[in-house]
């Protein structure tokens, strides 16, 4: 591997951007990453907090802002007055969800500073707590206290994964690794084999909590690809074991509250469209709606006209699935449409093809509106998953933009791949520095010059810019020190 000598070299995004004269895609363009960084406590949530001057009493406070494991709080009754705001550490402070005092026979009492503003305590509490959102109990107490909710998806946790290649079934998966919300998943029952492992971001619409299939009337079945590896009795035994261990391997529900909700589609069987195969997102091809399962899911098949073709690229979609377009979308955007294998001639014409197949084009109204308001521009750099080898996260350059789609050139994959077609909403793209922050190996660029002289910069102390890793480590150490004391 030509890249191996390079791998040892420390890759530095700042230097790389400077050398290539490129800019990084803006952080705000990666909504899934923003969501993953929210620590579970949000401004506006309410808590019951010990009153400093009178340790045996508590009062209701509202979260003003959050910073890691620190919360800035204001006792209710101070209104817009900021002068009594105070910071406290989730790990050490006496904080509880709303209702805790009542359950534990503790006293709720107005703090001295606002006594005169609250003549009737009961009436005041009733008013401020009406429709209020309590801070989540599981992040204030017990094992999960103060943790970023994302860290609760620990190795060994179980989830259910819908099968994208088959009918509407799901099977249980184990989390092998969690890299900043990007999960390496292994099918339950395949403990020793990584052959069928998959990487998915935790907000992926096909990933659910254990119990989802039963709730929504889908069957819990190992996918066809692995079904023959064990007997039916073995699979049943595995299911029984999962049910028994449900408590200790489950993931808290509110982690998935920001998952995209799947809407209702209006496709019917036999409709034609243009599509990108998610497993090989390099070309746009004619495709057919093969089957409609219900109001949420339908199956698409990439067209193949060869009489002897045995395997077909088909996969399950929903109304917001990436990479499905109306007929003629490529033509309108000046893009190449790959004719189906076995199509006579090179010049593909949709009107002829629809006549030849006796099919209709899926109407424009079936497709979501595409946005071009996303912050990405040509030549911007980011980090992206290699669709052919999802273990690899590579440096990527935006080479083309159409509506809400990016064409990405990946640098340094072990095997070269063509430009990938990716939605701006994709959960397989990340901002510059994401790998470093999450301690994951970014594929170094092929063109790294190994014996490049280290530039030595004379830096004014006040102008020093820390790398994200330094900041990350600094915060970690701070946390460690503060939790020791």
C-alpha positions as CSV (number, residue, x, y, z in Angstrom):
1,X,0.0,0.0,0.0
2,X,1.6,3.2,-1.2
3,X,0.0,5.1,1.5
4,X,1.6,3.3,4.4
5,X,4.8,5.3,4.6
6,X,2.7,8.4,4.7
7,X,0.4,7.1,7.4
8,X,3.0,7.6,10.1
9,X,3.2,11.3,9.3
10,X,1.1,13.6,11.4
11,X,-1.6,15.0,9.2
12,X,-2.5,18.6,9.9
13,X,-5.7,20.1,8.5
14,X,-4.5,23.7,9.0
15,X,-1.3,23.2,7.0
16,X,-3.1,21.2,4.4
17,X,-5.7,23.9,3.8
18,X,-3.0,26.5,3.6
19,X,-1.0,24.3,1.1
20,X,-4.0,23.6,-1.1
21,X,-5.4,27.1,-0.8
22,X,-8.8,25.5,0.0
23,X,-11.4,26.4,2.6
24,X,-13.2,24.0,5.0
25,X,-17.0,23.4,4.6
26,X,-18.8,25.4,7.4
27,X,-19.5,23.4,10.6
28,X,-23.2,24.5,10.5
29,X,-23.7,22.6,7.3
30,X,-23.5,19.2,9.1
31,X,-26.7,19.1,11.0
32,X,-26.3,15.5,12.3
33,X,-23.0,16.5,13.9
34,X,-24.6,19.5,15.6
35,X,-27.4,17.3,17.0
36,X,-24.9,14.8,18.3
37,X,-23.0,17.5,20.3
38,X,-26.1,18.6,22.3
39,X,-25.5,17.3,25.8
40,X,-29.0,16.4,26.7
41,X,-29.6,19.4,28.9
42,X,-31.1,22.3,27.0
43,X,-31.8,26.0,27.9
44,X,-35.3,26.3,29.4
45,X,-35.3,23.0,31.1
46,X,-36.2,23.1,34.9
47,X,-34.6,21.4,37.9
48,X,-34.9,21.3,41.7
49,X,-31.7,22.6,43.2
50,X,-30.4,22.8,46.7
51,X,-30.5,26.4,48.0
52,X,-26.9,27.5,48.9
53,X,-27.8,29.5,52.0
54,X,-30.1,26.8,53.4
55,X,-28.8,23.3,52.5
56,X,-31.9,21.5,53.6
57,X,-34.2,23.3,51.2
58,X,-34.6,23.3,47.5
59,X,-36.0,25.6,44.8
60,X,-36.9,25.4,41.1
61,X,-34.2,26.7,38.7
62,X,-34.1,27.1,34.9
63,X,-31.1,26.2,32.7
64,X,-29.8,29.4,31.1
65,X,-27.0,27.7,29.1
66,X,-24.9,24.6,29.1
67,X,-21.1,24.0,28.7
68,X,-20.0,20.4,28.8
69,X,-20.9,19.1,32.3
70,X,-21.5,22.6,33.6
71,X,-24.9,24.3,33.8
72,X,-25.7,28.0,34.2
73,X,-28.8,28.2,36.3
74,X,-31.2,30.9,37.5
75,X,-33.7,30.4,40.4
76,X,-37.3,30.9,39.2
77,X,-38.6,34.2,40.5
78,X,-35.6,36.3,39.3
79,X,-37.3,36.9,35.9
80,X,-34.9,38.5,33.5
81,X,-32.5,39.5,36.3
82,X,-29.1,37.8,35.6
83,X,-27.3,38.9,38.8
84,X,-28.0,35.8,40.8
85,X,-27.2,33.3,37.9
86,X,-24.8,30.5,39.1
87,X,-22.8,27.7,37.5
88,X,-22.9,24.2,38.8
89,X,-21.3,20.9,37.9
90,X,-23.7,18.1,37.1
91,X,-21.3,15.6,38.7
92,X,-21.1,17.2,42.1
93,X,-24.0,19.6,42.6
94,X,-27.3,18.6,44.4
95,X,-29.6,18.7,41.3
96,X,-32.8,16.8,40.7
97,X,-35.6,16.4,38.2
98,X,-38.9,18.3,38.9
99,X,-41.1,16.3,41.4
100,X,-38.1,14.9,43.3
101,X,-38.7,16.9,46.4
102,X,-42.3,15.8,46.6
103,X,-41.3,12.1,46.2
104,X,-38.5,12.3,48.7
105,X,-40.3,14.5,51.4
106,X,-37.8,17.4,50.9
107,X,-38.7,21.0,51.4
108,X,-39.2,23.4,48.4
109,X,-38.7,26.9,49.8
110,X,-38.3,30.3,48.1
111,X,-34.7,31.6,48.4
112,X,-34.2,34.7,50.6
113,X,-33.3,37.0,47.6
114,X,-36.7,36.7,46.0
115,X,-39.0,36.1,49.0
116,X,-40.7,39.5,48.6
117,X,-41.5,38.8,44.9
118,X,-43.4,35.6,45.6
119,X,-46.2,36.1,48.2
120,X,-47.9,32.7,47.4
121,X,-45.4,29.9,46.9
122,X,-48.0,27.2,45.8
123,X,-49.6,29.5,43.3
124,X,-46.3,30.6,41.9
125,X,-45.0,27.0,41.4
126,X,-48.2,25.9,39.8
127,X,-47.9,28.7,37.3
128,X,-44.2,28.3,36.4
129,X,-44.3,24.5,36.3
130,X,-47.4,24.3,34.0
131,X,-46.2,22.7,30.8
132,X,-42.5,23.0,31.9
133,X,-39.9,20.6,30.7
134,X,-37.9,18.8,33.4
135,X,-34.2,18.0,32.9
136,X,-33.9,14.3,32.1
137,X,-33.7,12.2,35.3
138,X,-31.4,9.7,33.7
139,X,-28.7,12.4,33.2
140,X,-28.9,13.7,36.8
141,X,-28.8,10.4,38.7
142,X,-27.1,7.0,38.6
143,X,-24.6,5.6,36.1
144,X,-25.5,8.1,33.3
145,X,-25.1,11.2,35.4
146,X,-23.4,14.0,33.6
147,X,-22.7,11.9,30.6
148,X,-23.2,13.2,27.0
149,X,-26.2,11.1,26.0
150,X,-24.3,9.9,23.0
151,X,-21.8,8.1,25.3
152,X,-24.8,6.0,26.5
153,X,-24.6,4.1,23.2
154,X,-21.7,2.1,24.5
155,X,-20.2,-1.1,23.1
156,X,-22.5,-3.9,24.0
157,X,-25.7,-1.8,23.6
158,X,-28.3,-3.3,21.4
159,X,-30.5,-1.7,18.7
160,X,-32.7,-2.9,15.9
161,X,-31.8,-2.4,12.3
162,X,-34.2,-2.5,9.3
163,X,-33.0,-4.5,6.4
164,X,-32.4,-2.1,3.5
165,X,-31.9,-4.9,0.9
166,X,-34.9,-7.1,1.8
167,X,-38.5,-6.8,2.7
168,X,-39.5,-5.0,5.8
169,X,-37.8,-6.9,8.5
170,X,-35.5,-5.9,11.2
171,X,-32.8,-7.7,13.2
172,X,-31.0,-6.9,16.4
173,X,-27.5,-5.4,16.2
174,X,-24.8,-4.9,18.8
175,X,-22.8,-1.8,19.0
176,X,-19.1,-2.7,18.5
177,X,-17.8,0.8,18.5
178,X,-19.2,4.4,18.8
179,X,-17.1,7.1,17.1
180,X,-18.8,10.4,17.8
181,X,-22.2,8.9,17.1
182,X,-21.0,6.8,14.1
183,X,-21.7,3.3,15.1
184,X,-20.0,0.1,14.0
185,X,-22.8,-2.5,14.3
186,X,-22.7,-6.3,14.3
187,X,-25.7,-8.6,13.8
188,X,-26.8,-10.4,17.0
189,X,-25.7,-14.0,16.7
190,X,-22.5,-13.3,14.7
191,X,-20.3,-12.4,17.7
192,X,-17.0,-13.7,16.2
193,X,-17.4,-12.5,12.6
194,X,-17.0,-9.0,11.3
195,X,-17.9,-9.9,7.8
196,X,-21.4,-8.4,7.9
197,X,-20.5,-5.4,10.1
198,X,-22.0,-2.1,9.1
199,X,-21.3,1.5,10.0
200,X,-24.3,3.9,10.5
201,X,-24.8,7.2,12.2
202,X,-27.0,6.8,15.3
203,X,-29.7,9.1,13.8
204,X,-30.1,6.9,10.7
205,X,-33.8,6.5,9.9
206,X,-33.4,2.7,9.6
207,X,-31.9,2.3,13.1
208,X,-34.2,1.9,16.1
209,X,-34.5,0.9,19.7
210,X,-35.0,-2.7,20.7
211,X,-38.8,-3.3,20.6
212,X,-39.4,-1.1,17.5
213,X,-40.3,-4.0,15.2
214,X,-42.8,-5.5,17.6
215,X,-44.4,-2.0,18.2
216,X,-44.8,-1.3,14.5
217,X,-45.8,-4.8,13.3
218,X,-42.6,-5.7,11.5
219,X,-41.0,-9.1,11.9
220,X,-37.8,-9.7,13.7
221,X,-35.8,-11.9,11.4
222,X,-32.1,-12.3,10.7
223,X,-31.4,-11.0,7.1
224,X,-31.2,-13.5,4.3
225,X,-27.5,-13.0,4.0
226,X,-26.9,-14.5,7.4
227,X,-30.0,-16.7,8.0
228,X,-28.4,-19.9,6.8
229,X,-25.5,-19.6,9.2
230,X,-27.6,-20.9,12.1
231,X,-30.6,-23.1,12.6
232,X,-34.1,-21.7,13.2
233,X,-33.9,-23.0,16.8
234,X,-30.6,-21.2,17.3
235,X,-32.1,-17.9,16.1
236,X,-35.1,-18.3,18.5
237,X,-32.7,-19.0,21.3
238,X,-30.8,-15.8,20.5
239,X,-34.0,-13.8,20.6
240,X,-34.9,-15.2,23.9
241,X,-31.5,-14.2,25.3
242,X,-31.9,-10.7,24.0
243,X,-35.3,-10.3,25.7
244,X,-33.8,-11.5,29.0
245,X,-31.0,-9.0,28.8
246,X,-33.1,-6.1,27.6
247,X,-32.7,-4.0,30.6
248,X,-28.9,-3.8,30.7
249,X,-28.3,-3.5,27.0
250,X,-31.0,-0.9,26.1
251,X,-30.3,2.6,25.0
252,X,-32.3,5.6,26.5
253,X,-35.3,6.6,24.4
254,X,-34.7,10.3,24.3
255,X,-31.5,9.8,22.4
256,X,-33.6,9.3,19.2
257,X,-35.9,12.3,19.7
258,X,-34.0,14.2,16.9
259,X,-34.2,11.4,14.4
260,X,-35.8,12.5,11.1
261,X,-39.5,11.4,11.0
262,X,-40.4,9.4,7.9
263,X,-43.4,10.9,6.1
264,X,-46.0,9.4,3.7
265,X,-44.9,8.8,0.1
266,X,-47.1,8.7,-3.0
267,X,-45.2,6.3,-5.3
268,X,-46.9,3.4,-7.0
269,X,-45.5,0.1,-8.4
270,X,-44.0,0.3,-11.9
271,X,-43.2,4.0,-11.8
272,X,-39.9,5.0,-13.3
273,X,-37.4,7.5,-11.9
274,X,-33.6,8.3,-11.8
275,X,-31.6,6.9,-8.8
276,X,-28.2,6.5,-7.3
277,X,-27.4,3.1,-5.8
278,X,-26.5,3.9,-2.1
279,X,-24.0,1.0,-2.1
280,X,-22.2,2.4,-5.2
281,X,-23.1,6.1,-5.4
282,X,-21.1,7.0,-8.5
283,X,-23.6,7.1,-11.3
284,X,-27.3,8.1,-11.9
285,X,-29.3,5.4,-13.5
286,X,-32.9,4.7,-14.6
287,X,-34.8,2.8,-11.9
288,X,-38.2,1.4,-11.2
289,X,-40.5,1.3,-8.1
290,X,-40.5,-2.5,-7.7
291,X,-42.8,-2.8,-4.8
292,X,-44.8,-0.6,-2.4
293,X,-44.9,-2.0,1.1
294,X,-47.0,0.6,2.9
295,X,-47.5,4.4,3.1
296,X,-43.9,4.8,4.4
297,X,-41.7,2.3,2.5
298,X,-41.2,1.2,-1.1
299,X,-38.5,-0.7,-3.0
300,X,-36.5,0.6,-5.9
301,X,-34.6,-1.4,-8.4
302,X,-31.9,-0.1,-10.7
303,X,-32.9,-1.1,-14.2
304,X,-30.9,-3.8,-16.0
305,X,-32.1,-5.0,-19.4
306,X,-29.7,-7.9,-19.9
307,X,-31.7,-11.1,-20.3
308,X,-29.3,-13.2,-18.3
309,X,-28.7,-10.8,-15.3
310,X,-29.1,-12.7,-12.0
311,X,-28.4,-10.1,-9.3
312,X,-30.4,-6.9,-9.2
313,X,-29.6,-3.8,-7.2
314,X,-32.7,-3.2,-5.2
315,X,-33.2,-1.4,-1.9
316,X,-35.8,0.0,0.4
317,X,-36.6,3.8,0.3
318,X,-38.8,6.3,2.0
319,X,-40.0,9.7,0.8
320,X,-36.8,11.5,2.1
321,X,-34.3,8.8,0.9
322,X,-31.3,10.4,-0.8
323,X,-30.5,9.8,-4.4
324,X,-33.9,9.5,-6.0
325,X,-34.9,12.0,-8.7
326,X,-37.6,12.6,-11.2
327,X,-37.2,11.4,-14.8
328,X,-35.1,14.0,-16.8
329,X,-33.4,15.4,-13.6
330,X,-30.0,14.6,-15.0
331,X,-30.7,16.2,-18.4
332,X,-32.0,19.4,-16.7
333,X,-28.9,19.6,-14.6
334,X,-26.4,18.8,-17.4
335,X,-25.4,15.5,-15.9
336,X,-24.8,12.1,-17.5
337,X,-27.4,9.4,-17.0
338,X,-26.0,5.9,-17.3
339,X,-28.2,3.9,-19.6
340,X,-29.3,0.5,-18.1
341,X,-26.9,-2.4,-18.9
342,X,-28.2,-4.0,-22.1
343,X,-29.7,-0.8,-23.5
344,X,-29.3,-0.6,-27.3
345,X,-27.2,2.4,-28.3
346,X,-25.5,5.0,-26.3
347,X,-28.0,7.9,-26.5
348,X,-30.5,7.2,-23.8
349,X,-33.9,8.9,-24.4
350,X,-36.5,8.8,-21.6
351,X,-39.6,9.3,-23.8
352,X,-38.6,6.3,-26.0
353,X,-37.6,4.2,-23.0
354,X,-41.0,4.8,-21.2
355,X,-42.9,3.9,-24.4
356,X,-40.7,0.8,-24.8
357,X,-41.3,-0.3,-21.2
358,X,-45.0,0.7,-21.2
359,X,-44.3,2.6,-18.0
360,X,-45.1,6.0,-16.5
361,X,-42.6,8.5,-14.9
362,X,-43.1,9.1,-11.2
363,X,-44.7,12.6,-11.0
364,X,-42.6,15.5,-9.6
365,X,-45.0,15.7,-6.6
366,X,-43.6,12.3,-5.3
367,X,-40.2,13.9,-4.7
368,X,-39.1,16.1,-1.8
369,X,-38.1,19.7,-2.7
370,X,-34.4,20.1,-3.1
371,X,-32.7,23.0,-1.4
372,X,-29.6,24.8,-2.5
373,X,-29.3,26.7,0.8
374,X,-26.8,24.6,2.6
375,X,-23.4,26.4,2.8
376,X,-21.4,24.0,0.6
377,X,-19.4,25.4,-2.3
378,X,-17.1,24.0,-4.9
379,X,-13.6,23.1,-3.8
380,X,-14.5,23.1,-0.1
381,X,-12.9,20.4,1.9
382,X,-14.6,18.0,4.4
383,X,-14.2,14.4,5.7
384,X,-16.3,11.7,4.1
385,X,-16.9,8.0,4.4
386,X,-15.7,5.8,1.5
387,X,-18.9,4.1,0.3
388,X,-16.9,1.1,-0.9
389,X,-15.0,0.6,2.4
390,X,-17.0,2.3,5.2
391,X,-14.1,1.7,7.7
392,X,-12.3,4.5,5.8
393,X,-12.9,8.2,6.3
394,X,-11.1,10.2,3.7
395,X,-10.4,13.8,2.9
396,X,-13.0,14.9,0.4
397,X,-13.2,17.9,-2.0
398,X,-16.5,19.2,-3.4
399,X,-16.1,19.0,-7.2
400,X,-19.6,19.8,-8.2
401,X,-23.0,20.9,-6.7
402,X,-26.5,20.4,-8.0
403,X,-29.5,21.4,-5.8
404,X,-28.9,19.6,-2.5
405,X,-26.3,17.1,-3.9
406,X,-22.5,17.2,-3.8
407,X,-20.0,15.4,-5.9
408,X,-17.1,14.4,-3.7
409,X,-13.6,13.5,-4.8
410,X,-12.0,11.3,-2.1
411,X,-8.3,11.5,-1.5
412,X,-6.2,8.6,-0.5
413,X,-8.6,5.6,-0.4
414,X,-6.8,2.3,-0.5
415,X,-8.5,1.5,-3.8
416,X,-9.3,4.6,-6.0
417,X,-13.0,5.4,-6.4
418,X,-14.9,7.7,-8.8
419,X,-16.5,10.9,-7.5
420,X,-19.3,10.0,-5.0
421,X,-22.8,11.6,-5.3
422,X,-23.9,12.5,-1.8
423,X,-26.8,14.4,-0.3
424,X,-26.0,17.5,1.7
425,X,-28.1,15.8,4.5
426,X,-25.9,12.7,4.4
427,X,-24.8,11.4,7.7
428,X,-21.6,10.0,6.1
429,X,-20.0,13.4,5.7
430,X,-18.3,15.4,8.5
431,X,-16.6,18.7,9.1
432,X,-12.8,19.1,8.9
433,X,-11.3,17.9,12.2
434,X,-14.1,15.5,13.1
435,X,-11.9,12.4,12.9
436,X,-9.2,14.0,15.1
437,X,-11.7,15.2,17.7
438,X,-13.2,11.7,17.9
439,X,-9.8,9.9,17.9
440,X,-10.5,8.1,14.6
441,X,-7.9,7.6,11.8
442,X,-8.4,9.9,8.8
443,X,-6.9,8.4,5.6
444,X,-3.9,10.6,4.9
445,X,-3.7,12.2,1.4
446,X,-1.7,10.3,-1.2
447,X,0.2,13.4,-2.1
448,X,1.7,14.0,1.4
449,X,5.4,14.7,1.0
450,X,7.0,12.6,3.7
451,X,10.3,14.6,4.1
452,X,8.6,18.0,3.9
453,X,10.5,20.4,6.3
454,X,8.4,21.2,9.3
455,X,7.5,24.9,9.0
456,X,8.6,26.7,12.2
457,X,6.4,29.7,12.9
458,X,7.2,32.4,15.4
459,X,3.9,33.0,17.0
460,X,2.9,35.9,19.2
461,X,1.5,34.3,22.4
462,X,-1.9,36.1,22.0
463,X,-2.2,34.9,18.4
464,X,-1.6,31.3,19.1
465,X,-4.3,29.0,17.7
466,X,-4.8,25.7,19.3
467,X,-5.6,22.6,17.2
468,X,-9.0,21.0,18.0
469,X,-7.1,18.1,19.5
470,X,-5.2,20.3,22.0
471,X,-8.4,21.9,23.0
472,X,-10.2,18.6,23.3
473,X,-7.4,17.1,25.4
474,X,-7.3,20.3,27.6
475,X,-11.0,20.0,28.3
476,X,-10.6,16.3,29.0
477,X,-7.9,17.0,31.6
478,X,-9.9,19.8,33.1
479,X,-12.8,17.4,33.5
480,X,-10.6,14.7,35.1
481,X,-9.1,17.2,37.5
482,X,-12.4,18.7,38.5
483,X,-14.0,15.2,39.0
484,X,-11.1,14.1,41.2
485,X,-11.5,17.0,43.5
